[in-house]
Amino acid sequence: MITDFVQDADTYEICVLKIDVEGAEELALSPMVQGGGWLPDVILMETRHAADWNRDLIGEITALGFETAFEADGNTLFARQGRR
């Protein structure tokens, strides 16, 4: 589970999460997004499959205080407000 890998990440000054799991981003990121715990400063993820997801993962990410900083080739870079 992703939360197992990021449990010590809050000790770092800047944290970037890059994920590309061929359309399964909603499943992979769900524990982190819904967990209410640690969040990275920046998320770079493939969003080209967003229309196939069962949830609005992009909406959930932006509701957590992230904003779209860049989009290209089916990928989106989200930066947490105040962390750019």
Buried (B, 14 or more C-beta within 10 A) or exposed (E): EBEEEBEEBEEEEEBEBEBBEEEBBBBBBBBBBEEEEEBBBBBBBBBBBBEEBEEEBBEBBBEBEBEEBEEEEEBBBBBBEEEE
